[in-house]
Amino acid sequence: MFRQEIFPTPIWYGNSADDEIRLKAKDLAYKFRNDVEEAGLVSEGWDEHIITKDQKAFDKSGVTSFYSDNLATNKEWEEVTEFIINMAGTMLSDTHDVTGMRIANMWTTIYPKGAFVPQHIHSYFEVSGVYYVAAEQECGDIVFQDPAWVAKTMNIKGAGKTIFPGPPTKFSYSPNPGDMLLFPSWLPHSTKPNKSDSDRIIVSFNLLFEGISYLAP
């Protein structure tokens, strides 16, 4: 009765049953991987910004179009882009003025077995998102990290007891095909290694807003 939690962090979740657009995005993701001359790696290659032509490296570490192409301006991805902006707009409409909202940049990433992405943020943006094109069980959770984790865990004593009690400083989400997650771009996040025998395929994006973003209370 005395304690109140403050400074919550919003995450938006939705799922679409539109398998046609999801499968189209899957085909386009593989087309990118097979046709691209040079692309970035994920897993250990992410932090080092490794760009390579080696298809074997793509198959081992995972590959992303982040450095190769802004898919939001790619004609082949136009239908997928429209779907993502419409779904994101529906999910944000209760809290954001989505008039004029658009995708600043969009990219696809394929994670084979064992692949992951280290912790990072999406600098310069307000809201970012990920759409799960392919996500089998144990394909690798997305993990969000409380940016204030140092302050909130510095006084831990014994078996998780702390002078400054609060919620856990990490949140894991197990994705399903068709899921979309939206989150503040400053929120640190990573993914666990893909333990399934199938590729995890995602489409990631950053959103831009015109004028005042948040609706009045």
Backbone as CSV, one residue per row, in Angstrom:
resi,resn,N_x,N_y,N_z,CA_x,CA_y,CA_z,C_x,C_y,C_z
1,MET,0.813,-1.210,0.000,0.000,0.000,0.000,0.850,1.266,0.000
2,PHE,2.133,1.147,0.300,2.996,2.326,0.341,3.819,2.500,-0.937
3,ARG,4.085,1.392,-1.632,5.015,1.429,-2.765,4.290,1.630,-4.088
4,GLN,4.916,2.397,-4.973,4.386,2.616,-6.314,5.519,2.498,-7.316
5,GLU,5.305,1.727,-8.374,6.305,1.584,-9.424,6.166,2.735,-10.425
6,ILE,7.292,3.339,-10.804,7.273,4.443,-11.770,8.253,4.141,-12.900
7,PHE,8.236,4.989,-13.913,9.101,4.872,-15.083,8.951,3.543,-15.822
8,PRO,7.745,3.135,-16.166,7.586,1.905,-16.960,8.069,2.127,-18.389
9,THR,8.388,1.043,-19.088,8.823,1.100,-20.479,7.806,0.372,-21.344
10,PRO,7.206,1.042,-22.332,6.195,0.383,-23.158,6.807,-0.504,-24.225
11,ILE,6.157,-1.630,-24.477,6.445,-2.488,-25.626,5.097,-2.853,-26.230
12,TRP,4.978,-2.755,-27.541,3.731,-3.071,-28.214,3.870,-4.430,-28.896
13,TYR,2.832,-5.242,-28.788,2.855,-6.584,-29.385,1.605,-6.796,-30.223
14,GLY,1.768,-7.397,-31.385,0.631,-7.770,-32.221,0.987,-8.989,-33.045
15,ASN,-0.022,-9.615,-33.628,0.202,-10.766,-34.495,-0.745,-10.688,-35.673
16,SER,-0.226,-10.988,-36.861,-1.039,-10.996,-38.065,-1.150,-12.409,-38.611
17,ALA,-2.350,-12.785,-39.014,-2.585,-14.102,-39.609,-2.444,-14.068,-41.125
18,ASP,-1.908,-12.968,-41.657,-1.746,-12.822,-43.105,-0.531,-13.627,-43.559
19,ASP,-0.735,-14.911,-43.800,0.378,-15.772,-44.209,0.872,-15.449,-45.615
20,GLU,0.020,-14.886,-46.436,0.435,-14.576,-47.804,1.553,-13.546,-47.801
21,ILE,1.387,-12.483,-47.030,2.420,-11.440,-46.992,3.655,-11.953,-46.267
22,ARG,3.455,-12.799,-45.251,4.592,-13.350,-44.511,5.446,-14.247,-45.409
23,LEU,4.788,-15.075,-46.195,5.522,-15.962,-47.098,6.184,-15.177,-48.231
24,LYS,5.559,-14.089,-48.647,6.179,-13.221,-49.659,7.463,-12.620,-49.099
25,ALA,7.398,-12.163,-47.842,8.585,-11.604,-47.206,9.672,-12.667,-47.048
26,LYS,9.261,-13.898,-46.761,10.228,-14.998,-46.624,10.944,-15.250,-47.944
27,ASP,10.179,-15.307,-49.028,10.778,-15.521,-50.349,11.737,-14.388,-50.705
28,LEU,11.351,-13.158,-50.395,12.201,-12.008,-50.705,13.478,-12.014,-49.865
29,ALA,13.362,-12.467,-48.619,14.546,-12.540,-47.756,15.564,-13.523,-48.328
30,TYR,15.095,-14.690,-48.759,16.009,-15.667,-49.350,16.553,-15.183,-50.697
31,LYS,15.726,-14.465,-51.444,16.196,-13.900,-52.710,17.338,-12.920,-52.459
32,PHE,17.173,-12.104,-51.405,18.256,-11.187,-51.041,19.535,-11.960,-50.723
33,ARG,19.421,-12.984,-49.867,20.610,-13.732,-49.461,21.307,-14.393,-50.655
34,ASN,20.521,-14.943,-51.566,21.092,-15.683,-52.685,21.666,-14.780,-53.772
35,ASP,21.110,-13.565,-53.896,21.498,-12.699,-55.011,22.494,-11.607,-54.624
36,VAL,22.557,-11.251,-53.340,23.376,-10.102,-52.943,24.862,-10.399,-53.173
37,GLU,25.567,-9.397,-53.655,27.005,-9.568,-53.889,27.797,-9.420,-52.595
38,GLU,27.328,-8.543,-51.713,28.049,-8.267,-50.477,27.055,-7.851,-49.408
39,ALA,27.176,-8.410,-48.187,26.217,-8.097,-47.134,26.873,-8.258,-45.772
40,GLY,26.200,-7.752,-44.748,26.726,-7.803,-43.396,26.400,-9.111,-42.700
41,LEU,27.269,-9.484,-41.756,27.046,-10.670,-40.941,26.424,-10.283,-39.609
42,VAL,25.751,-11.261,-38.974,25.310,-11.095,-37.591,26.173,-12.018,-36.723
43,SER,25.677,-12.406,-35.545,26.461,-13.187,-34.589,27.743,-12.424,-34.254
44,GLU,28.894,-13.084,-34.238,30.147,-12.423,-33.883,30.526,-11.312,-34.868
45,GLY,29.997,-11.389,-36.072,30.335,-10.391,-37.074,29.599,-9.071,-36.927
46,TRP,28.572,-9.045,-36.081,27.748,-7.836,-35.963,28.533,-6.672,-35.352
47,ASP,29.140,-6.900,-34.183,29.862,-5.824,-33.506,31.059,-5.339,-34.310
48,GLU,31.619,-6.206,-35.138,32.778,-5.830,-35.939,32.385,-5.269,-37.301
49,HIS,31.076,-5.187,-37.562,30.568,-4.615,-38.818,31.195,-5.305,-40.038
50,ILE,31.253,-6.633,-39.975,31.864,-7.385,-41.073,30.914,-7.447,-42.266
51,ILE,31.421,-7.058,-43.417,30.692,-7.142,-44.683,31.489,-8.067,-45.600
52,THR,30.819,-9.030,-46.181,31.532,-10.045,-46.944,30.716,-10.517,-48.136
53,LYS,31.399,-11.212,-49.048,30.751,-11.852,-50.193,30.616,-13.361,-49.980
54,ASP,31.090,-13.851,-48.846,31.203,-15.282,-48.582,29.854,-15.895,-48.199
55,GLN,29.261,-16.651,-49.118,27.974,-17.292,-48.844,28.081,-18.295,-47.690
56,LYS,29.244,-18.934,-47.535,29.416,-19.870,-46.423,29.338,-19.139,-45.086
57,ALA,29.846,-17.919,-45.051,29.744,-17.105,-43.834,28.298,-16.724,-43.565
58,PHE,27.533,-16.449,-44.636,26.102,-16.162,-44.471,25.407,-17.354,-43.814
59,ASP,25.731,-18.552,-44.299,25.077,-19.759,-43.808,25.469,-20.090,-42.372
60,LYS,26.650,-19.687,-41.962,27.127,-19.999,-40.618,26.715,-18.943,-39.593
61,SER,26.977,-17.670,-39.914,26.796,-16.593,-38.943,25.458,-15.880,-39.067
62,GLY,24.824,-15.993,-40.230,23.619,-15.223,-40.493,23.952,-13.992,-41.306
63,VAL,22.966,-13.479,-42.026,23.197,-12.371,-42.945,22.095,-11.330,-42.807
64,THR,22.478,-10.055,-42.967,21.517,-8.960,-42.875,21.673,-8.014,-44.052
65,SER,20.567,-7.447,-44.483,20.593,-6.458,-45.562,20.795,-5.041,-45.031
66,PHE,21.071,-4.905,-43.727,21.180,-3.587,-43.091,22.156,-2.676,-43.827
67,TYR,23.287,-3.230,-44.256,24.317,-2.425,-44.916,24.141,-2.374,-46.430
68,SER,23.237,-3.167,-46.958,23.156,-3.345,-48.402,22.052,-2.546,-49.070
69,ASP,20.906,-2.409,-48.371,19.738,-1.862,-49.068,18.712,-1.402,-48.045
70,ASN,18.130,-0.240,-48.254,16.977,0.191,-47.469,15.736,-0.385,-48.141
71,LEU,15.218,-1.466,-47.569,14.118,-2.181,-48.212,12.848,-1.343,-48.306
72,ALA,12.746,-0.291,-47.494,11.569,0.580,-47.544,11.496,1.352,-48.855
73,THR,12.603,1.424,-49.576,12.615,2.112,-50.877,12.822,1.128,-52.022
74,ASN,12.756,-0.164,-51.709,12.944,-1.206,-52.716,11.587,-1.627,-53.269
75,LYS,11.413,-1.496,-54.583,10.122,-1.775,-55.212,9.643,-3.208,-54.961
76,GLU,10.571,-4.154,-54.921,10.196,-5.551,-54.690,9.540,-5.744,-53.317
77,TRP,9.922,-4.908,-52.364,9.422,-5.029,-50.996,8.247,-4.093,-50.720
78,GLU,7.725,-3.440,-51.742,6.696,-2.415,-51.551,5.464,-2.942,-50.816
79,GLU,4.988,-4.130,-51.179,3.797,-4.693,-50.538,4.068,-5.016,-49.069
80,VAL,5.254,-5.536,-48.781,5.623,-5.841,-47.393,5.747,-4.552,-46.590
81,THR,6.349,-3.533,-47.189,6.504,-2.238,-46.512,5.149,-1.652,-46.147
82,GLU,4.206,-1.704,-47.083,2.857,-1.172,-46.834,2.165,-1.951,-45.709
83,PHE,2.310,-3.259,-45.724,1.733,-4.082,-44.666,2.306,-3.708,-43.302
84,ILE,3.624,-3.551,-43.218,4.268,-3.250,-41.939,3.857,-1.884,-41.420
85,ILE,3.807,-0.875,-42.277,3.434,0.465,-41.817,1.981,0.492,-41.353
86,ASN,1.108,-0.267,-42.023,-0.294,-0.314,-41.613,-0.464,-1.041,-40.280
87,MET,0.245,-2.173,-40.102,0.136,-2.913,-38.846,0.724,-2.111,-37.690
88,ALA,1.869,-1.498,-37.922,2.489,-0.682,-36.880,1.602,0.507,-36.522
89,GLY,0.993,1.116,-37.522,0.105,2.240,-37.260,-1.095,1.844,-36.422
90,THR,-1.662,0.673,-36.699,-2.784,0.173,-35.891,-2.353,-0.052,-34.452
91,MET,-1.175,-0.631,-34.255,-0.698,-0.931,-32.915,-0.389,0.326,-32.110
92,LEU,0.045,1.399,-32.777,0.456,2.618,-32.083,-0.639,3.661,-31.966
93,SER,-1.763,3.435,-32.629,-2.763,4.502,-32.777,-3.371,4.964,-31.462
94,ASP,-3.347,4.138,-30.414,-3.901,4.554,-29.128,-3.004,5.549,-28.401
95,THR,-1.724,5.551,-28.704,-0.788,6.402,-27.963,-0.047,7.396,-28.845
96,HIS,-0.039,7.187,-30.151,0.705,8.051,-31.057,-0.217,8.646,-32.116
97,ASP,0.133,9.838,-32.558,-0.482,10.398,-33.757,0.272,9.808,-34.944
98,VAL,-0.351,8.875,-35.629,0.334,8.155,-36.707,0.121,8.811,-38.070
99,THR,-0.504,9.988,-38.090,-0.658,10.722,-39.344,0.717,11.059,-39.907
100,GLY,0.983,10.626,-41.111,2.273,10.918,-41.722,3.401,10.007,-41.263
101,MET,3.099,9.034,-40.410,4.138,8.111,-39.965,4.655,7.318,-41.161
102,ARG,5.959,7.110,-41.191,6.550,6.354,-42.297,7.754,5.568,-41.798
103,ILE,8.218,4.650,-42.623,9.392,3.862,-42.283,10.633,4.584,-42.800
104,ALA,11.554,4.863,-41.887,12.798,5.522,-42.276,13.724,4.541,-42.987
105,ASN,13.909,3.377,-42.388,14.715,2.333,-43.017,14.231,0.971,-42.552
106,MET,14.446,-0.023,-43.382,13.937,-1.371,-43.138,14.939,-2.370,-43.700
107,TRP,15.150,-3.473,-42.987,16.105,-4.478,-43.445,15.658,-5.857,-42.988
108,THR,16.146,-6.869,-43.674,15.824,-8.243,-43.313,17.082,-8.945,-42.815
109,THR,16.905,-9.894,-41.903,18.014,-10.666,-41.356,17.612,-12.129,-41.281
110,ILE,18.519,-12.991,-41.700,18.306,-14.432,-41.634,19.290,-15.011,-40.621
111,TYR,18.742,-15.700,-39.609,19.558,-16.308,-38.563,19.508,-17.838,-38.705
112,PRO,20.557,-18.463,-39.198,20.587,-19.932,-39.224,20.788,-20.475,-37.807
113,LYS,20.855,-21.772,-37.682,21.045,-22.390,-36.374,22.332,-21.856,-35.734
114,GLY,22.217,-21.435,-34.475,23.356,-20.916,-33.736,23.565,-19.423,-33.855
115,ALA,22.884,-18.778,-34.802,23.100,-17.349,-35.032,22.318,-16.505,-34.024
116,PHE,22.821,-15.296,-33.776,22.230,-14.388,-32.805,22.622,-12.967,-33.176
117,VAL,22.123,-11.994,-32.422,22.614,-10.628,-32.591,22.955,-10.088,-31.199
118,PRO,24.131,-9.479,-31.035,24.511,-8.914,-29.739,23.632,-7.715,-29.375
119,GLN,23.771,-7.289,-28.134,22.956,-6.173,-27.642,23.291,-4.882,-28.400
120,HIS,22.247,-4.131,-28.733,22.414,-2.871,-29.449,21.167,-2.025,-29.265
121,ILE,21.225,-0.798,-29.740,20.057,0.083,-29.785,19.921,0.607,-31.209
122,HIS,18.826,1.343,-31.475,18.611,1.952,-32.786,18.721,3.464,-32.622
123,SER,19.911,3.975,-32.798,20.176,5.403,-32.557,19.386,6.303,-33.509
124,TYR,19.057,7.485,-33.020,18.432,8.583,-33.780,16.935,8.416,-34.028
125,PHE,16.330,7.335,-33.529,14.903,7.135,-33.783,14.121,7.081,-32.473
126,GLU,12.806,7.097,-32.580,11.927,7.084,-31.413,11.314,5.711,-31.178
127,VAL,10.804,5.100,-32.243,10.182,3.773,-32.139,10.760,2.879,-33.227
128,SER,11.133,1.672,-32.839,11.646,0.679,-33.780,10.791,-0.576,-33.686
129,GLY,10.971,-1.479,-34.638,10.135,-2.671,-34.620,10.759,-3.841,-35.330
130,VAL,10.155,-5.011,-35.094,10.595,-6.236,-35.751,9.362,-7.065,-36.097
131,TYR,9.338,-7.591,-37.305,8.269,-8.457,-37.785,8.874,-9.833,-38.029
132,TYR,8.268,-10.863,-37.413,8.819,-12.215,-37.485,8.221,-12.964,-38.673
133,VAL,9.039,-13.129,-39.690,8.631,-13.814,-40.913,8.661,-15.325,-40.718
134,ALA,9.693,-15.813,-40.037,9.830,-17.243,-39.726,10.393,-17.357,-38.318
135,ALA,9.712,-18.134,-37.469,10.133,-18.242,-36.070,9.608,-19.549,-35.492
136,GLU,10.424,-20.577,-35.576,10.060,-21.868,-34.988,10.349,-21.848,-33.489
137,GLN,9.866,-22.853,-32.767,10.160,-22.947,-31.346,11.660,-23.018,-31.127
138,GLU,12.121,-22.332,-30.093,13.535,-22.263,-29.709,14.406,-21.624,-30.791
139,CYS,13.788,-20.725,-31.576,14.561,-20.046,-32.615,15.381,-18.885,-32.049
140,GLY,15.208,-18.579,-30.767,15.979,-17.512,-30.138,15.095,-16.367,-29.680
141,ASP,14.955,-16.216,-28.345,14.163,-15.116,-27.787,14.831,-13.782,-28.083
142,ILE,14.005,-12.743,-28.167,14.527,-11.388,-28.131,14.563,-10.977,-26.660
143,VAL,15.653,-10.347,-26.249,15.867,-9.999,-24.842,16.041,-8.490,-24.733
144,PHE,15.175,-7.851,-23.953,15.259,-6.413,-23.702,15.953,-6.178,-22.358
145,GLN,16.849,-5.208,-22.329,17.641,-4.901,-21.134,17.260,-3.528,-20.588
146,ASP,16.915,-3.462,-19.318,16.655,-2.180,-18.671,17.939,-1.351,-18.711
147,PRO,17.915,-0.148,-19.308,19.136,0.655,-19.379,19.672,1.046,-17.999
148,ALA,18.816,1.016,-16.982,19.237,1.383,-15.625,19.625,0.166,-14.797
149,TRP,20.014,-0.916,-15.455,20.275,-2.161,-14.735,21.427,-2.023,-13.743
150,VAL,22.398,-1.182,-14.034,23.527,-1.028,-13.108,23.044,-0.482,-11.766
151,ALA,22.257,0.603,-11.825,21.758,1.205,-10.587,20.826,0.270,-9.838
152,LYS,20.051,-0.509,-10.583,19.033,-1.347,-9.950,19.587,-2.664,-9.411
153,THR,20.801,-3.014,-9.775,21.356,-4.285,-9.304,22.626,-4.123,-8.473
154,MET,23.095,-2.908,-8.257,24.360,-2.708,-7.566,24.304,-3.121,-6.095
155,ASN,23.096,-3.182,-5.524,22.983,-3.511,-4.103,22.412,-4.897,-3.850
156,ILE,22.526,-5.783,-4.837,22.035,-7.149,-4.651,22.831,-7.838,-3.557
157,LYS,22.117,-8.505,-2.649,22.763,-9.236,-1.556,22.183,-10.639,-1.480
158,GLY,23.038,-11.613,-1.452,22.566,-12.984,-1.284,21.799,-13.469,-2.491
159,ALA,20.768,-14.267,-2.237,20.003,-14.937,-3.295,19.011,-13.979,-3.926
160,GLY,19.522,-12.988,-4.636,18.653,-12.064,-5.356,18.022,-10.999,-4.503
161,LYS,18.381,-10.926,-3.221,17.802,-9.910,-2.349,18.537,-8.589,-2.569
162,THR,17.790,-7.521,-2.553,18.377,-6.222,-2.829,17.779,-5.154,-1.930
163,ILE,18.592,-4.145,-1.644,18.117,-3.015,-0.836,17.086,-2.209,-1.623
164,PHE,17.242,-2.236,-2.944,16.383,-1.430,-3.822,15.564,-2.366,-4.695
165,PRO,14.479,-2.936,-4.153,13.732,-3.949,-4.902,13.023,-3.365,-6.115
166,GLY,12.901,-4.176,-7.116,12.212,-3.733,-8.322,11.996,-4.906,-9.244
167,PRO,11.410,-4.664,-10.411,11.174,-5.746,-11.368,12.492,-6.225,-11.958
168,PRO,12.509,-7.392,-12.615,13.723,-7.874,-13.268,14.230,-6.852,-14.288
169,THR,15.532,-6.835,-14.506,16.120,-5.865,-15.433,16.253,-6.421,-16.849
170,LYS,15.800,-7.671,-17.082,15.760,-8.234,-18.424,14.386,-8.827,-18.688
171,PHE,13.942,-8.715,-19.930,12.661,-9.286,-20.334,12.876,-10.046,-21.631
172,SER,12.509,-11.340,-21.631,12.668,-12.180,-22.821,11.315,-12.472,-23.447
173,TYR,11.291,-12.468,-24.768,10.056,-12.769,-25.493,10.338,-13.840,-26.538
174,SER,9.536,-14.918,-26.524,9.664,-16.004,-27.497,8.742,-15.718,-28.678
175,PRO,9.290,-15.452,-29.856,8.466,-15.032,-30.994,7.741,-16.180,-31.677
176,ASN,6.676,-15.815,-32.373,5.907,-16.723,-33.215,5.805,-16.126,-34.615
177,PRO,5.594,-16.950,-35.638,5.430,-16.411,-36.988,4.276,-15.409,-37.039
178,GLY,4.510,-14.269,-37.667,3.480,-13.241,-37.778,3.475,-12.238,-36.659
179,ASP,4.321,-12.426,-35.642,4.401,-11.462,-34.548,5.051,-10.164,-35.011
180,MET,4.606,-9.065,-34.415,5.292,-7.787,-34.564,5.494,-7.196,-33.178
181,LEU,6.715,-6.766,-32.891,7.043,-6.078,-31.652,7.514,-4.671,-31.983
182,LEU,6.994,-3.698,-31.270,7.443,-2.316,-31.370,7.991,-1.914,-30.005
183,PHE,9.039,-1.095,-29.998,9.675,-0.733,-28.736,10.414,0.591,-28.902
184,PRO,10.677,1.283,-27.773,11.461,2.517,-27.870,12.844,2.219,-28.452
185,SER,13.290,3.057,-29.357,14.543,2.786,-30.060,15.752,2.799,-29.134
186,TRP,15.624,3.475,-27.979,16.744,3.548,-27.036,16.848,2.302,-26.152
187,LEU,15.882,1.392,-26.237,15.858,0.233,-25.353,16.860,-0.823,-25.834
188,PRO,17.902,-1.133,-25.059,18.880,-2.138,-25.488,18.225,-3.508,-25.654
189,HIS,18.596,-4.205,-26.719,18.013,-5.517,-26.970,19.019,-6.394,-27.715
190,SER,18.816,-7.693,-27.591,19.671,-8.683,-28.237,18.804,-9.899,-28.519
191,THR,19.380,-10.920,-29.159,18.648,-12.168,-29.321,19.517,-13.332,-28.873
192,LYS,18.865,-14.342,-28.355,19.566,-15.563,-27.991,19.854,-16.381,-29.258
193,PRO,20.829,-17.268,-29.223,21.139,-18.086,-30.400,19.950,-18.944,-30.836
194,ASN,19.827,-19.094,-32.117,18.782,-19.939,-32.700,19.129,-21.409,-32.441
195,LYS,18.302,-22.083,-31.657,18.537,-23.498,-31.348,17.703,-24.437,-32.222
196,SER,16.857,-23.875,-33.061,16.015,-24.708,-33.919,16.796,-25.128,-35.155
197,ASP,16.223,-26.012,-35.936,16.852,-26.463,-37.172,16.388,-25.658,-38.383
198,SER,15.624,-24.601,-38.129,15.113,-23.750,-39.205,15.631,-22.325,-39.031
199,ASP,15.699,-21.590,-40.126,16.130,-20.194,-40.061,15.098,-19.348,-39.326
200,ARG,15.585,-18.436,-38.495,14.717,-17.356,-38.002,14.890,-16.191,-38.961
201,ILE,13.776,-15.687,-39.481,13.826,-14.602,-40.464,12.992,-13.444,-39.941
202,ILE,13.582,-12.272,-39.930,12.875,-11.099,-39.437,12.984,-9.954,-40.441
203,VAL,12.065,-9.010,-40.298,12.169,-7.720,-40.973,12.171,-6.667,-39.875
204,SER,13.250,-5.904,-39.794,13.380,-4.855,-38.778,13.189,-3.488,-39.420
205,PHE,12.794,-2.501,-38.603,12.524,-1.183,-39.174,12.553,-0.106,-38.094
206,ASN,12.770,1.128,-38.536,12.683,2.316,-37.684,11.617,3.239,-38.245
207,LEU,10.856,3.847,-37.348,9.729,4.687,-37.752,10.055,6.166,-37.573
208,LEU,9.478,6.979,-38.449,9.558,8.431,-38.348,8.152,8.995,-38.180
209,PHE,8.038,10.039,-37.360,6.749,10.673,-37.090,6.835,12.133,-37.465
210,GLU,5.735,12.676,-37.962,5.655,14.095,-38.291,4.921,14.830,-37.183
211,GLY,5.442,15.999,-36.801,4.781,16.783,-35.769,4.912,16.126,-34.409
212,ILE,3.928,16.373,-33.543,3.935,15.828,-32.189,3.547,14.364,-32.239
213,SER,4.368,13.520,-31.661,4.164,12.081,-31.795,3.064,11.554,-30.883
214,TYR,3.058,11.999,-29.620,2.168,11.418,-28.637,0.835,12.160,-28.556
215,LEU,-0.228,11.395,-28.428,-1.538,11.992,-28.263,-1.685,12.567,-26.853
216,ALA,-2.504,13.582,-26.696,-2.735,14.158,-25.368,-3.460,13.147,-24.493
217,PRO,-3.199,13.146,-23.174,-3.903,12.199,-22.279,-5.403,12.400,-22.329
